[in-house]
Amino acid sequence: MKKLKPISRILILLSALSMISAYYVPLWEILMWAPQYPEGLSMKIWIDNLTGDVRIISALNHYIGMKHIEVSMFPEFKYMVYIVGTMIAIGVLTAIVNRRLMLVLFATVIVAGGIAALVDFYVWGYDYGHNLDPTAPIVVPGMSYQPPLIGTKQLLNFTAYSGPAIGGWIFLVSGIMAIGALIFEIYKSKMEKKKITTAMIILLCLSLAACKAEPEPLQFGKDGCHACKMTLMDNKFGAELVTSKGKIYKFDDANCMLNFYNSGMVHADEMKEILIVDFSKPGKLIDARNALYVKSESIKSPMASNVAAFESNEDLKKLNDEWNGILLSWGELQTQFK
């Protein structure tokens, strides 16, 4: 399970501890104004009690058939202290345990608790405003007096308001902090995954680049022949074999290259490029399979293959008039050194 970021743990702890205020300040309030009560009437709903102008509001409501408002009509007061205590404990435990799964649980409990509280208040308000005494002094047929869930509502000559008190606002901020911490954790997790994915792509690209099968120039006087271990010295001779995995083998003469080629150390399917130096253009590597070859005792190659390679038939003819050598194709050349 993933651990939380330090800032998330701080937010969660603040969120949990701020809910302790629920035991000391009202959570909800209902306010009422009318011409005869210009200063207004208020009822504060606490975690386990009702305060304010409860008796006056209850007496007024009784005239239109509503029940007397008493603490006993709210069974929620008996267990609200335990529900809030459990929420605080889950929050503190989340900060201590330092696991994202606990944060999901904490945020879920806060959201579920808030929704449940609103639903419960709506159900109470509906019953309180609709279940009227038909023998009440004032009866308006078809009229109901359900208080607003949130906001204001006109009830006869009274304007009623319902909304969070200071404790409710603190609970709202607590929930925002918990949900904010969860969103932050999800965002950071996605960013980390993105970084990991990007890093993997970069590493893959670097790996592919490192394994890219590309030939490289022969460095005469520095490179050594893979077969005979001699240093490449004559830039009119030399060969290079490149595998599909990017491995490069260098040789100082055609026979060294062909002996390796025919050895089976590298399978023919793995040989991406077979190159040989053009005798008429010292140091230039050309495709060995399409090159033209001359074999003559007059050709003094490093390891006595007596073979020179050419890309151009014209260049070959100019020199072969002097050598009077045997012309060979790539396939014929291979048989010379099996």
ZIWO-V340802 format. One record per pair of residues at least 24 apart in sequence whose C-alpha atoms are under 7 Angstrom apart, sorted by sequence separation. I is the first residue (numbers start at 1). J is the second residue. D is the distance in whole Angstrom. If there is no record, write none. Layout:
BEGIN
i=[I & I]
j=[J & J]
d=[D & D]
END
This chain:
BEGIN
i=[23 & 226 & 227 & 22 & 225 & 226 & 286 & 298 & 225 & 244 & 122 & 215 & 225 & 243 & 244 & 296 & 49 & 228 & 243 & 244 & 48 & 213 & 227 & 242 & 243 & 279 & 296 & 47 & 48 & 213 & 242 & 243 & 279 & 280 & 295 & 296 & 213 & 242 & 278 & 279 & 294 & 295 & 48 & 213 & 214 & 241 & 242 & 277 & 278 & 294 & 295 & 47 & 212 & 213 & 227 & 241 & 278 & 294 & 47 & 211 & 212 & 240 & 241 & 293 & 294 & 211 & 240 & 280 & 293 & 239 & 240 & 292 & 293 & 239 & 292 & 238 & 239 & 238 & 291 & 237 & 290 & 236 & 289 & 236 & 237 & 288 & 236 & 236 & 235 & 236 & 235 & 253 & 253 & 252 & 253 & 255 & 254 & 253 & 254 & 67 & 66 & 66 & 237 & 110 & 218 & 66 & 65 & 66 & 65 & 19 & 65 & 17 & 65 & 107 & 16 & 64 & 107 & 63 & 64 & 63 & 64 & 16 & 63 & 64 & 16 & 258 & 262 & 13 & 104 & 259 & 12 & 13 & 103 & 258 & 259 & 13 & 255 & 12 & 9 & 4 & 3 & 4 & 3 & 4 & 2 & 3 & 1 & 2 & 1 & 34 & 34 & 33 & 34 & 32 & 33 & 32 & 33 & 32 & 31 & 32 & 31 & 30 & 31 & 30 & 29 & 30 & 29 & 28 & 29 & 28 & 29 & 27 & 28 & 27 & 26 & 27 & 26 & 27 & 28 & 25 & 26 & 27 & 25 & 22 & 21 & 19 & 18 & 19 & 19 & 18 & 16 & 15 & 15 & 15 & 12 & 11 & 12 & 11 & 11 & 8]
j=[47 & 250 & 251 & 47 & 250 & 251 & 311 & 323 & 251 & 270 & 149 & 242 & 252 & 270 & 271 & 323 & 77 & 256 & 271 & 272 & 77 & 242 & 256 & 271 & 272 & 308 & 325 & 77 & 78 & 243 & 272 & 273 & 309 & 310 & 325 & 326 & 244 & 273 & 309 & 310 & 325 & 326 & 80 & 245 & 246 & 273 & 274 & 309 & 310 & 326 & 327 & 80 & 245 & 246 & 260 & 274 & 311 & 327 & 81 & 245 & 246 & 274 & 275 & 327 & 328 & 246 & 275 & 315 & 328 & 275 & 276 & 328 & 329 & 276 & 329 & 276 & 277 & 277 & 330 & 277 & 330 & 277 & 330 & 278 & 279 & 330 & 279 & 282 & 282 & 283 & 283 & 301 & 302 & 302 & 303 & 305 & 305 & 305 & 307 & 128 & 128 & 129 & 301 & 175 & 283 & 132 & 132 & 133 & 133 & 88 & 134 & 88 & 136 & 178 & 88 & 136 & 179 & 136 & 137 & 137 & 138 & 91 & 138 & 139 & 92 & 334 & 338 & 91 & 182 & 337 & 91 & 92 & 182 & 337 & 338 & 95 & 337 & 95 & 95 & 98 & 98 & 99 & 99 & 100 & 99 & 100 & 99 & 100 & 100 & 157 & 158 & 158 & 159 & 158 & 159 & 159 & 160 & 160 & 160 & 161 & 161 & 161 & 162 & 162 & 162 & 163 & 163 & 163 & 164 & 164 & 165 & 164 & 165 & 165 & 165 & 166 & 166 & 167 & 168 & 166 & 167 & 168 & 167 & 167 & 167 & 170 & 170 & 171 & 174 & 174 & 174 & 174 & 177 & 178 & 177 & 177 & 178 & 178 & 181 & 181]
d=[6 & 6 & 7 & 6 & 5 & 6 & 7 & 6 & 4 & 5 & 6 & 6 & 5 & 5 & 6 & 6 & 7 & 7 & 4 & 5 & 4 & 7 & 6 & 6 & 5 & 6 & 4 & 6 & 7 & 6 & 6 & 7 & 6 & 7 & 5 & 6 & 5 & 5 & 5 & 6 & 6 & 5 & 7 & 6 & 7 & 6 & 6 & 7 & 5 & 5 & 7 & 6 & 7 & 4 & 7 & 5 & 6 & 5 & 6 & 5 & 5 & 6 & 6 & 6 & 6 & 5 & 5 & 7 & 5 & 6 & 6 & 7 & 6 & 4 & 6 & 6 & 6 & 5 & 7 & 5 & 7 & 6 & 5 & 7 & 6 & 7 & 5 & 5 & 5 & 6 & 5 & 7 & 6 & 7 & 6 & 5 & 6 & 7 & 7 & 7 & 6 & 7 & 7 & 6 & 7 & 5 & 5 & 7 & 4 & 7 & 7 & 7 & 5 & 5 & 5 & 6 & 6 & 6 & 6 & 6 & 5 & 5 & 6 & 6 & 6 & 6 & 7 & 6 & 7 & 6 & 6 & 6 & 7 & 6 & 7 & 6 & 6 & 6 & 5 & 6 & 5 & 6 & 5 & 6 & 6 & 6 & 6 & 6 & 7 & 6 & 5 & 5 & 7 & 6 & 5 & 6 & 7 & 4 & 6 & 6 & 5 & 6 & 7 & 5 & 6 & 7 & 6 & 6 & 6 & 4 & 5 & 6 & 4 & 5 & 6 & 6 & 6 & 4 & 6 & 7 & 5 & 4 & 5 & 6 & 6 & 7 & 7 & 6 & 7 & 7 & 7 & 4 & 6 & 6 & 7 & 6 & 6 & 7 & 7 & 5]
END
